[in-house]
Each structure stands twice: as C-alpha cells, then as structure tokens.
Amino acid sequence: MMKTADASTNSVPPARAPPTLPLLTGSLIISRAIYAIAKLRIPDLLADGPKTGGELARLTNSHAPSLPRILRLLTALSLFNKTEPDSFGLTPVGERFRSGAPGSFHDMILLTDAVGGLRPYELILDAVLSGETAFSFAHGVALFEFLANRPDESVAFNAAMAERTAALAPTVVFKLQF
C-alpha cells in the first residue's frame, strides 16, 4: 500500500510555503513545455499577433486539443496571454523565445535535445558523488568529443552559446564597467 502525505506532520504549513515551491517542483514539466513551444516555433508564429489554439495546431501539425493545454500552462507563467477564450498572444517574456529576437533564448531551449537529451540530468546524483560529468556518464564521452563527431549538434551548440553570450554580454559590461 502506498503511503500518503500526512498534513499534520508537515513542518511548513501550506499557507506559509514559499510561492516558488510549485516552480521548483514542476520545473521539468515547465522546461519541457517551453521546449515544445520553441521546437514548434509558437512564439515565431505569434510575432504578428494572437492566434487561436486551433490555428496554431494546424500551422504546427499538432494535436488540436493538446496544444492549448501547454499554451494555458505557459500563459499562467506569463509567456503568453489569452486575448480571447481560445486565442493566445505573445508577452514580453514570450518574446524571448522567438528565434532571432534580441535577447532570445530559443536556441538555448533547443540545446538540451541537441546534445543528447535529458539523460545527463537523470545522472546528476552520480556526477555529484563521483566528480565525473553527468554528460560523460550518459554518453560515455565528454561533451566536446560528442560534438566533434556530430556536425548538426555542434551547430546547435554553437548557436546556443552565441545566443547566450549576446544576451549576457550587456550585463557583464555594465557590471564590470570596462
């Protein structure tokens, strides 16, 4: 029989739990939902204005009832806004996931799958205990050796690093005041 949580033994009353707790515990779901919309280029499709879930499903060859579920989740996290009952628009946060947009994170979001997926993250405890990288545990080689034999993944990695550098460079310059 599976044990269930006993609220009477919880050391932090639910009303006083940190507001970030759902984000911390649901971050894998959130990051995979963001990956899905980036891979489908939903933010790019919304650049010219709101579209219905059905329109977006048709444009991306997605399952019409399923795509709006992810869009509603990400609407709750301020990536999109609902302009009408079934229409979604892009917020300033969502703009950051458009490909080629200033300060974009589009290529960074796609990077995880480009370099072998989530397997290294599943082995993070092994990495912490051993000092080896989780990537090496997952793939049997170091990241750059992996990329050396995979030109498409190498291009994706370089695009993500260039995007990240462009997004962070102004902050570095401002903070260090060269």
Contact map, one row per residue, 1 for C-alpha under 8 A:
1110000000000000000000000000000000000000000000000000000000000000000000000000000000000000000000000000000000000000000000000000000000000000000000000000000000000000000000000000000000
1111000000000000000000000000000000000000000000000000000000000000000000000000000000000000000000000000000000000000000000000000000000000000000000000000000000000000000000000000000000
1111100000000000000000000000000000000000000000000000000000000000000000000000000000000000000000000000000000000000000000000000000000000000000000000000000000000000000000000000000000
0111110000000000000000000000000000000000000000000000000000000000000000000000000000000000000000000000000000000000000000000000000000000000000000000000000000000000000000000000000000
0011111000000000000000000000000000000000000000000000000000000000000000000000000000000000000000000000000000000000000000000000000000000000000000000000000000000000000000000000000000
0001111111000000000000000000000000000000000000000000000000000000000000000000000000000000000000000000000000000000000000000000000000000000000000000000000000000000000000000000000000
0000111111000000000000000000000000000000000000000000000000000000000000000000000000000000000000000000000000000000000000000000000000000000000000000000000000000000000000000000000000
0000011111000000000000000000000000000000000000000000000000000000000000000000000000000000000000000000000000000000000000000000000000000000000000000000000000000000000000000000000000
0000011111100000000000000000000000000000000000000000000000000000000000000000000000000000000000000000000000000000000000000000000000000000000000000000000000000000000000000000000000
0000011111111000000000000000000000000000000000000000000000000000000000000000000000000000000000000000000000000000000000000000000000000000000000000000000000000000000000000000000000
0000000011111000000000000000000000000000000000000000000000000000000000000000000000000000000000000000000000000000000000000000000000000000000000000000000000000000000000000000000000
0000000001111101100000000000000000000000000000000000000000000000000000000000000000000000000000000000000000000000000000000000000000000000000000000000000000000000000000000000000000
0000000001111111100000000000000000000000000000000000000000000000000000000000000000000000000000000000000000000000000000000000000000000000000000000000000000000000000000000000000000
0000000000011111100000000000000000000000000000000000000000000000000000000000000000000000000000000000000000000000000000000000000000000000000000000000000000000000000000000000000000
0000000000001111100000000000000000000000000000000000000000000000000000000000000000000000000000000000000000000000000000000000000000000000000000000000000000000000000000000000000000
0000000000011111110000000000000000000000000000000000000000000000000000000000000000000000000000000000000000000000000000000000000000000000000000000000000000000000000000000000000000
0000000000011111111010000000000000000000000000000000000000000000000000000000000000000000000000000000000000000000000000000000000000000000000000000000000000000000000000000000000000
0000000000000001111110000000000000000000000000000000000000000000000000000000000000000000000000000000000000000000000000000000000000000000000000000000000000000000000000000000000000
0000000000000000111111000000000000000000000000000000000000000000000000000000000000000000000000000000000000000000000000000000000000000000000000000000000000000000000000000000000000
0000000000000000011111110000000000000000000000000000000000000000000000000000000000000000000000000000000000000000000000000000000000000000000000000000000000000000000000000000000000
0000000000000000111111111000000000000000000000000000000000000000000000000000000000000000000000000000000000000000000000000000000000000000000000000000000000000000000000000000000000
0000000000000000001111111100000000000000000000000000000000000000000000000000000000000000000000000000000000000000000000000000000000000000000000000000000000000000000000000000000000
0000000000000000000111111110010000000000000000000000000000000000000000000000000000000000000000000000000000000000000000000000000000000000000000000000000000000000000000000000000000
0000000000000000000111111110000000000000000000000000000000000000000000000000000000000000000000000000000000000000000000000000000000000000000000000000000000000000000000000000000000
0000000000000000000011111111000000000000000000000000000000000000000000000000000000000000000000000000000000000000000000000000000000000000000000000000000000000000000000000000000000
0000000000000000000001111111110000000000000000000000000000000000000000000000000000000000000000000000000000000000000000000000000000000000000000000000000000000000000000000000000000
0000000000000000000000111111111000000000000000000000000000000000000000000000000000000000000000000000000000000000000000000000000000000000000000000000000000000000000000000000000000
0000000000000000000000001111111100000000000000000000000000000000000000000000000000000000000000000000000000000000000000000000000000000000000000000000000000000000000000000000000000
0000000000000000000000000111111110000000000000000000000000000000000000000000000000000000000000000000000000000000000000000000000000000000000000000000000000000000000000000000000000
0000000000000000000000100111111111000000000000000000000000000000000000000100000000000000000000000000000000000000000000000000000000000000000000000000000000000000000000000000000000
0000000000000000000000000011111111100000000000000000000000000000000000000000000000000000000000000000000000000000000000000000000000000000000000000000000000000000000000000000000000
0000000000000000000000000001111111110000000000000000000000000000000000000000000000000000000000000000000000000000000000000000000000000000000000000000000000000000000000000000000000
0000000000000000000000000000111111111000000000000000000000000000000001000100000000000000000000000000000000000000000000000000000000000000000000000000000000000000000000000000000000
0000000000000000000000000000011111111100000000000000000000000000000000000100000000000000000000000000000000001000000000000000000000000000000000000000000000000000000000000000000000
0000000000000000000000000000001111111110000000000000000000000000000000000000000000000000000000000000000000001100000000000000000000000000000000000000000000000000000000000000000000
0000000000000000000000000000000111111111000000000000000000000000000000000000000000000000000000000000000000000000000000000000000000000000000000000000000000000000000000000000000000
0000000000000000000000000000000011111111111000000000000000000000000000000000000000000000000000000000000000000000000000000000000000000000000000000000000000000000000000000000000000
0000000000000000000000000000000001111111111000000000000000000000000000000000000000000000000000001100000001001100000000000000000000000000000000000000000000000000000000000000000000
0000000000000000000000000000000000111111110000000000000000000000000000000000000000000000000000000000000000000100000000000000000000000000000000000000000000000000000000000000000000
0000000000000000000000000000000000011111110000000000000000010000000000000000000000000000000000000000000000000000000000000000000000000000000000000000000000000000000000000000000000
0000000000000000000000000000000000001111111110000000000000000000000000000000000000000000000000000110000000000000000000000000000000000000000000000000000000000000000000000000000000
0000000000000000000000000000000000001111111111000000000100000000000000000000000000000000000000000000000000000000000000000000000000000000000000000000000000000000000000000000000000
0000000000000000000000000000000000001100111111100000000000000000000000000000000000000000010001101100000000000000000000000000000000000000000000000000000000000000000000000000000000
0000000000000000000000000000000000000000111111100000000000000000000000000000000000000000000000000110000000000000000000000000000000000000000000000000000000000000000000000000000000
0000000000000000000000000000000000000000111111110000000100000000000000000000000000000000000000000000000000000000000000000000000000000000000000000000000000000000000000000000000000
0000000000000000000000000000000000000000011111111110000000000000000000000000000000000001110000000000000000000000000000000000000000000000000000000000000000000000000000000000000000
0000000000000000000000000000000000000000001111111000000000000000000000000000000000000000010000100100000000000000000000000000000000000000000000000000000000000000000000000000000000
0000000000000000000000000000000000000000000011111100000000000000000000000000000000000000000000000000000000000000000000000000000000000000000000000000000000000000000000000000000000
0000000000000000000000000000000000000000000001111110000000000000000000000000000000000000110000000000000000000000000000000000000000000000000000000000000000000000000000000000000000
0000000000000000000000000000000000000000000001011111000000000000000000000000000000100011110000000000000000000000000000000000000000000000000000000000000000000000000000000000000000
0000000000000000000000000000000000000000000001001111101100000000000000000000000000000011100000000000000000000000000000000000000000000000000000000000000000000000000000000000000000
0000000000000000000000000000000000000000000000000111111100000000000000000000000000000111000000000000000000000000000000000000000000000000000000000000000000000000000000000000000000
0000000000000000000000000000000000000000000000000011111110000001001100100000000000000111000000000000000000000000000000000000000000000000000000000000000000000000000000000000000000
0000000000000000000000000000000000000000000000000001111111000001000000000000000000000000000000000000000000000000000000000000000000000000000000000000000000000000000000000000000000
0000000000000000000000000000000000000000000000000011111111100000000000000000000000000000000000000000000000000000000000000000000000000000000000000000000000000000000000000000000000
0000000000000000000000000000000000000000010010000011111111110100001000000000000000000000000000000000000000000000000000000000000000000000000000000000000000000000000000000000000000
0000000000000000000000000000000000000000000000000000111111111111001000000000000000000000000000000000000000000000000000000000000000000000000000000000000000000000000000000000000000
0000000000000000000000000000000000000000000000000000011111111101000000000000000000000000000000000000000000000000000000000000000000000000000000000000000000000000000000000000000000
0000000000000000000000000000000000000000000000000000001111111100000000000000000000000000000000000000000000000000000000000000000000000000000000000000000000000000000000000000000000
0000000000000000000000000000000000000001000000000000000111111100000000000000000000000000000000000000000000000000000000000000000000000000000000000000000000000000000000000000000000
0000000000000000000000000000000000000000000000000000000011111110000000000000000000000000000000000000000000000000000000000000000000000000000000000000000000000000000000000000000000
0000000000000000000000000000000000000000000000000000000111111111011000000000000000000000000000000000000000000000000000000000000000000000000000000000000000000000000000000000000000
0000000000000000000000000000000000000000000000000000000010001111111000000000000000000000000000000000000000000000000000000000000000000000000000000000000000000000000000000000000000
0000000000000000000000000000000000000000000000000000110011000111111100000000000000000000000000000000000000000000000000000000000000000000000000000000000000000000000000000000000000
0000000000000000000000000000000000000000000000000000000000000011111110000000000000000000000000000000000000000000000000000000000000000000000000000000000000000000000000000000000000
0000000000000000000000000000000000000000000000000000000000000111111111000000000000000000000000000000000000000000000000000000000000000000000000000000000000000000000000000000000000
0000000000000000000000000000000000000000000000000000100110000111111111100000000000000000000000000000000000000000000000000000000000000000000000000000000000000000000000000000000000
0000000000000000000000000000000000000000000000000000100000000001111111110000000000000100000000000000000000000000000000000000000000000000000000000000000000000000000000000000000000
0000000000000000000000000000000000000000000000000000000000000000111111111000000000000000000000000000000000000000000000000000000000000000000000000000000000000000000000000000000000
0000000000000000000000000000000010000000000000000000000000000000011111111100000000000000000000000000000000000000000000000000000000000000000000000000000000000000000000000000000000
0000000000000000000000000000000000000000000000000000100000000000001111111110000100000001000000000000000000000000000000000000000000000000000000000000000000000000000000000000000000
0000000000000000000000000000000000000000000000000000000000000000000111111111000000000000000000000000000000000000000000000000000000000000000000000000000000000000000000000000000000
0000000000000000000000000000000000000000000000000000000000000000000011111111100000000000000000000000000000000000000000000000000000000000000000000000000000000000000000000000000000
0000000000000000000000000000010011000000000000000000000000000000000001111111111100000000000000000000000000000000000000000000000000000000000000000000000000000000000000000000000000
0000000000000000000000000000000000000000000000000000000000000000000000111111111111000000000000000000000000000000000000000000000000000000000000000000000000000000000000000000000000
0000000000000000000000000000000000000000000000000000000000000000000000011111111100000000000000000000000000000000000000000000000000000000000000000000000000000000000000000000000000
0000000000000000000000000000000000000000000000000000000000000000000000001111111100000000000000000000000000000000000000000000000000000000000000000000000000000000000000000000000000
0000000000000000000000000000000000000000000000000000000000000000000000000111111110000000001011000000000000000000000000000000000000000000000000000000000000000000000000000000000000
0000000000000000000000000000000000000000000000000000000000000000000000000111111110000000011111100000000000000000000000000000000000000000000000000000000000000000000000000000000000
0000000000000000000000000000000000000000000000000000000000000000000000100111111111000001111011000000000000000000000000000000000000000000000000000000000000000000000000000000000000
0000000000000000000000000000000000000000000000000000000000000000000000000010011111100001111000000000000000000000000000000000000000000000000000000000000000000000000000000000000000
0000000000000000000000000000000000000000000000000000000000000000000000000010000111111111100000000000000000000000000000000000000000000000000000000000000000000000000000000000000000
0000000000000000000000000000000000000000000000000100000000000000000000000000000011111111100000000000000000000000000000000000000000000000000000000000000000000000000000000000000000
0000000000000000000000000000000000000000000000000000000000000000000000000000000001111111000000000000000000000000000000000000000000000000000000000000000000000000000000000000000000
0000000000000000000000000000000000000000000000000000000000000000000000000000000001111110000000000000000000000000000000000000000000000000000000000000000000000000000000000000000000
0000000000000000000000000000000000000000000000000001100000000000000100000000000001111111000000000000000000000000000000000000000000000000000000000000000000000000000000000000000000
0000000000000000000000000000000000000000000000000111100000000000000000000000000001111111100000000000000000000000000000000000000000000000000000000000000000000000000000000000000000
0000000000000000000000000000000000000000000001000111100000000000000000100000000111110111110000000000000000000000000000000000000000000000000000000000000000000000000000000000000000
0000000000000000000000000000000000000000000001001110000000000000000000000000000111100011111000000000000000000000000000000000000000000000000000000000000000000000000000000000000000
0000000000000000000000000000000000000000001001101100000000000000000000000000001110000001111111100000000000000000000000000000000000000000000000000000000000000000000000000000000000
0000000000000000000000000000000000000000000000000000000000000000000000000000011110000000111111100000000000000000000000000000000000000000000000000000000000000000000000000000000000
0000000000000000000000000000000000000000000000000000000000000000000000000000001000000000011111110000000000000000000000000000000000000000000000000000000000000000000000000000000000
0000000000000000000000000000000000000000000000000000000000000000000000000000011100000000011111111000000000000000000000000000000000000000000000000000000000000000000000000000000000
0000000000000000000000000000000000000000001000000000000000000000000000000000011100000000011111111100000000000000000000000000000000000000000000000000000000000000000000000000000000
0000000000000000000000000000000000000000001000100000000000000000000000000000001000000000011111111100100100000000000000000000000000000000000000000000000000000000000000000000000000
0000000000000000000000000000000000000000000000000000000000000000000000000000000000000000000111111100111111000000000000000000000000000000000000000000000000000000000000000000000000
0000000000000000000000000000000000000100001000000000000000000000000000000000000000000000000011111110100111000000000000000000000000000000000000000000000000000000000000000000000000
0000000000000000000000000000000000000100101100100000000000000000000000000000000000000000000001111111100111000000000000000000000000000000000000000000000000000000000000000000000000
0000000000000000000000000000000000000000100100000000000000000000000000000000000000000000000000001111100111100000000000000000000000000000000000000000000000000000000000000000000000
0000000000000000000000000000000000000000000000000000000000000000000000000000000000000000000000000111110101000000000000000000000000000000000000000000000000000000000000000000000000
0000000000000000000000000000000000000000000000000000000000000000000000000000000000000000000000111111111100000000000000000000000000000000000000000000000000000000000000000000000000
0000000000000000000000000000000000000000000000000000000000000000000000000000000000000000000000010001111100000000000000000000000000000000000000000000000000000000000000100000000000
0000000000000000000000000000000000000000000000000000000000000000000000000000000000000000000000010000111110000000000000000000000000000000000000000000000000000000001101100000000000
0000000000000000000000000000000000000000000000000000000000000000000000000000000000000000000000111111111111100000000000000000000000000000000000000000000000000000001000100000000000
0000000000000000000000000000000000000000000000000000000000000000000000000000000000000000000000011110001111111000000000000000000000000000000000000000000000000001001100000000000000
0000000000000000000000000000000000000100000000000000000000000000000000000000000000000000000000011111000111111100000000000000000000000000000000000000000000000001000000000000000000
0000000000000000000000000000000000000000000000000000000000000000000000000000000000000000000000000010000111111110000000000000000000000000000000000000000000010011001000000000000000
0000000000000000000000000000000000000000000000000000000000000000000000000000000000000000000000000000000011111111000000000000000000000000000000000000000000000001101100000000000000
0000000000000000000000000000000001100100000000000000000000000000000000000000000000000000000000000000000011111111000000000000000000000000000000000000000000000000000000000000000000
0000000000000000000000000000000000100110000000000000000000000000000000000000000000000000000000000000000001111111110000000000000000000000000000000000000000010000000000000000000000
0000000000000000000000000000000000000000000000000000000000000000000000000000000000000000000000000000000000111111111000000000000000000000000000000000000000011001000000000000000000
0000000000000000000000000000000000000000000000000000000000000000000000000000000000000000000000000000000000011111111111000000000000000000000000000000000000000000000000000000000000
0000000000000000000000000000000000000000000000000000000000000000000000000000000000000000000000000000000000000111111111000000000000000000000000000000000000000000000000000000000000
0000000000000000000000000000000000000000000000000000000000000000000000000000000000000000000000000000000000000111111110000000000000000000000000000000000010011000000000000000000000
0000000000000000000000000000000000000000000000000000000000000000000000000000000000000000000000000000000000000011111110000000000000000000000000100110000010001000000000000000000000
0000000000000000000000000000000000000000000000000000000000000000000000000000000000000000000000000000000000000001111111100000000000000000001000000000000000000000000000000000000000
0000000000000000000000000000000000000000000000000000000000000000000000000000000000000000000000000000000000000001111111110000000000000000000000000000000000000000000000000000000000
0000000000000000000000000000000000000000000000000000000000000000000000000000000000000000000000000000000000000001100111111100000000000000000000000000000000000000000000000000000000
0000000000000000000000000000000000000000000000000000000000000000000000000000000000000000000000000000000000000000000111111110000000000010010000000000000000000000000000000000000000
0000000000000000000000000000000000000000000000000000000000000000000000000000000000000000000000000000000000000000000011111111000000000111111000000000000000000000000000000000000000
0000000000000000000000000000000000000000000000000000000000000000000000000000000000000000000000000000000000000000000001111111000000000110000000000000000000000000000000000000000000
0000000000000000000000000000000000000000000000000000000000000000000000000000000000000000000000000000000000000000000001111111100000000000000000000000000000000000000000000000000000
0000000000000000000000000000000000000000000000000000000000000000000000000000000000000000000000000000000000000000000000111111111000000100110000000000000000000000000000000000000000
0000000000000000000000000000000000000000000000000000000000000000000000000000000000000000000000000000000000000000000000011111111100000100000000000000000000000000000000000000000000
0000000000000000000000000000000000000000000000000000000000000000000000000000000000000000000000000000000000000000000000000111111110000000000000000000000000000000000000000000000000
0000000000000000000000000000000000000000000000000000000000000000000000000000000000000000000000000000000000000000000000000011111111010100100000000000000000000000000000000000000000
0000000000000000000000000000000000000000000000000000000000000000000000000000000000000000000000000000000000000000000000000011111111111100100000000000000000000000000000000000000000
0000000000000000000000000000000000000000000000000000000000000000000000000000000000000000000000000000000000000000000000000001111111110000000000000000000000000000000000000000000000
0000000000000000000000000000000000000000000000000000000000000000000000000000000000000000000000000000000000000000000000000000111111100000000000000000000000000000000000000000000000
0000000000000000000000000000000000000000000000000000000000000000000000000000000000000000000000000000000000000000000000000000011111110000000000000000000000000000000000000000000000
0000000000000000000000000000000000000000000000000000000000000000000000000000000000000000000000000000000000000000000000000000001111111000000000000000000000000000000000000000000000
0000000000000000000000000000000000000000000000000000000000000000000000000000000000000000000000000000000000000000000000000000011101111101100000000000000000000000000000000000000000
0000000000000000000000000000000000000000000000000000000000000000000000000000000000000000000000000000000000000000000000000000001000111111100001000000000000000000000000000000000000
0000000000000000000000000000000000000000000000000000000000000000000000000000000000000000000000000000000000000000000000011011011000011111110000000000000000000000000000000000000000
0000000000000000000000000000000000000000000000000000000000000000000000000000000000000000000000000000000000000000000000111000000000001111111111100000000000000000000000000000000000
0000000000000000000000000000000000000000000000000000000000000000000000000000000000000000000000000000000000000000000000010000000000011111111111100000000000000000000000000000000000
0000000000000000000000000000000000000000000000000000000000000000000000000000000000000000000000000000000000000000000000010010011000011111111110000000000000000000000000000000000000
0000000000000000000000000000000000000000000000000000000000000000000000000000000000000000000000000000000000000000000000110010000000000111111100000000000000000000000000000000000000
0000000000000000000000000000000000000000000000000000000000000000000000000000000000000000000000000000000000000000000100010000000000000011111111000100000000000000000000000000000000
0000000000000000000000000000000000000000000000000000000000000000000000000000000000000000000000000000000000000000000000000000000000000011111111000000000000000000000000000000000000
0000000000000000000000000000000000000000000000000000000000000000000000000000000000000000000000000000000000000000000000000000000000000011101111101100000000000000000000000000000000
0000000000000000000000000000000000000000000000000000000000000000000000000000000000000000000000000000000000000000000000000000000000001011001111111100000000000000000000000000000000
0000000000000000000000000000000000000000000000000000000000000000000000000000000000000000000000000000000000000000001000000000000000000011000011111110000000000000000000000000000000
0000000000000000000000000000000000000000000000000000000000000000000000000000000000000000000000000000000000000000000000000000000000000000000001111111000000000000000000000000000000
0000000000000000000000000000000000000000000000000000000000000000000000000000000000000000000000000000000000000000000000000000000000000000000011111111100000000000000000000000000000
0000000000000000000000000000000000000000000000000000000000000000000000000000000000000000000000000000000000000000001000000000000000000000001011111111110000000000000000000000000000
0000000000000000000000000000000000000000000000000000000000000000000000000000000000000000000000000000000000000000001000000000000000000000000000111111111011000000000000000000000000
0000000000000000000000000000000000000000000000000000000000000000000000000000000000000000000000000000000000000000000000000000000000000000000000011111111001000000000000000000000000
0000000000000000000000000000000000000000000000000000000000000000000000000000000000000000000000000000000000000000000000000000000000000000000000001111111000000000000000000000000000
0000000000000000000000000000000000000000000000000000000000000000000000000000000000000000000000000000000000000000000000000000000000000000000000000111111111000000000000000000000000
0000000000000000000000000000000000000000000000000000000000000000000000000000000000000000000000000000000000000000000000000000000000000000000000000011111111100000000000000000000000
0000000000000000000000000000000000000000000000000000000000000000000000000000000000000000000000000000000000000000000000000000000000000000000000000000011111110000000000000000000000
0000000000000000000000000000000000000000000000000000000000000000000000000000000000000000000000000000000000000000011000000000000000000000000000000010011111111000000000000000000000
0000000000000000000000000000000000000000000000000000000000000000000000000000000000000000000000000000000000000000000000000000000000000000000000000011011111111100000000000000000000
0000000000000000000000000000000000000000000000000000000000000000000000000000000000000000000000000000000000000000000000000000000000000000000000000000001111111110000000000000000000
0000000000000000000000000000000000000000000000000000000000000000000000000000000000000000000000000000000000100110010000000000000000000000000000000000000111111111000000000000000000
0000000000000000000000000000000000000000000000000000000000000000000000000000000000000000000000000000000000000010011000000000000000000000000000000000000011111111100000000000000000
0000000000000000000000000000000000000000000000000000000000000000000000000000000000000000000000000000000000000000000000000000000000000000000000000000000001111111110000000000000000
0000000000000000000000000000000000000000000000000000000000000000000000000000000000000000000000000000000000100000000000000000000000000000000000000000000000111111111000000000000000
0000000000000000000000000000000000000000000000000000000000000000000000000000000000000000000000000000000011110010000000000000000000000000000000000000000000011111111100000000000000
0000000000000000000000000000000000000000000000000000000000000000000000000000000000000000000000000000000000010000000000000000000000000000000000000000000000001111111110000000000000
0000000000000000000000000000000000000000000000000000000000000000000000000000000000000000000000000000000000000000000000000000000000000000000000000000000000000111111111000000000000
0000000000000000000000000000000000000000000000000000000000000000000000000000000000000000000000000000001110110000000000000000000000000000000000000000000000000011111111100000000000
0000000000000000000000000000000000000000000000000000000000000000000000000000000000000000000000000000001010010000000000000000000000000000000000000000000000000001111111110000000000
0000000000000000000000000000000000000000000000000000000000000000000000000000000000000000000000000000000000000000000000000000000000000000000000000000000000000000111111111000000000
0000000000000000000000000000000000000000000000000000000000000000000000000000000000000000000000000000001000000000000000000000000000000000000000000000000000000000011111111100000000
0000000000000000000000000000000000000000000000000000000000000000000000000000000000000000000000000000011100000000000000000000000000000000000000000000000000000000001111111100000000
0000000000000000000000000000000000000000000000000000000000000000000000000000000000000000000000000000000000000000000000000000000000000000000000000000000000000000000111111111000000
0000000000000000000000000000000000000000000000000000000000000000000000000000000000000000000000000000000000000000000000000000000000000000000000000000000000000000000011111111100000
0000000000000000000000000000000000000000000000000000000000000000000000000000000000000000000000000000000000000000000000000000000000000000000000000000000000000000000001111111110000
0000000000000000000000000000000000000000000000000000000000000000000000000000000000000000000000000000000000000000000000000000000000000000000000000000000000000000000000011111111000
0000000000000000000000000000000000000000000000000000000000000000000000000000000000000000000000000000000000000000000000000000000000000000000000000000000000000000000000011111111100
0000000000000000000000000000000000000000000000000000000000000000000000000000000000000000000000000000000000000000000000000000000000000000000000000000000000000000000000001111111111
0000000000000000000000000000000000000000000000000000000000000000000000000000000000000000000000000000000000000000000000000000000000000000000000000000000000000000000000000111111111
0000000000000000000000000000000000000000000000000000000000000000000000000000000000000000000000000000000000000000000000000000000000000000000000000000000000000000000000000011111110
0000000000000000000000000000000000000000000000000000000000000000000000000000000000000000000000000000000000000000000000000000000000000000000000000000000000000000000000000001111111
0000000000000000000000000000000000000000000000000000000000000000000000000000000000000000000000000000000000000000000000000000000000000000000000000000000000000000000000000000111111
0000000000000000000000000000000000000000000000000000000000000000000000000000000000000000000000000000000000000000000000000000000000000000000000000000000000000000000000000000110111
